[in-house]
């Protein structure tokens, strides 16, 4: 069972890497990373807190 798990993980990693190499996906990845960095540096999570 362990060998099958390693093969499945390897296949998934190969598929993810090949998808990330496509230009349209690179744009999506870069925009997602920049938006995550913006959220992190902003200090807000986008939720509002109620005082009660």
N, C-alpha and C positions, 0 to 999 in steps of 0.2 A: 504494500500500500504506500509506503514511503517513496518508492521509486516513481510511482504514478503521480504522486503529488508534486514531486520535483519536475517531472516532465510537463505537467499542466502549468506550473508556475513559469517555467521557461518559455512555453508557448505563449502565455499571456504577456510576458515581458517582451518577447519578440514582436508581437502584434502591436503593443503600445509604442515601442520604439519606431517601428515602421510607420505608424500613424503620425507620430510626432515629427517625422521628417518631411511630411507634406507641407507645402508653403501655406495653404489655407489654415491648416491646423497650427502652424507656428504663430500665425497672427492671433489666433484665438488664445493660445497659451500665453503669449506675451501680454495681451490685454488682461487676461485673468490674473497674471502675476502682478501687473501694475496696479490693478484695482485692489488686490489683497494688500499690497504694500501701502496703498493710500489709506485703506481702512485701518491698518495697523498703526500707522504714524498719526492718524487723526485722533486716536484714543477713544473713539466711539464704536459701539457694536451695532448701532442702528436700532436699538430697542429703547423704549422710553420707560422710565421708572415712575411708579406712582407713589406718592407719599400718602400715608393714610393713617 
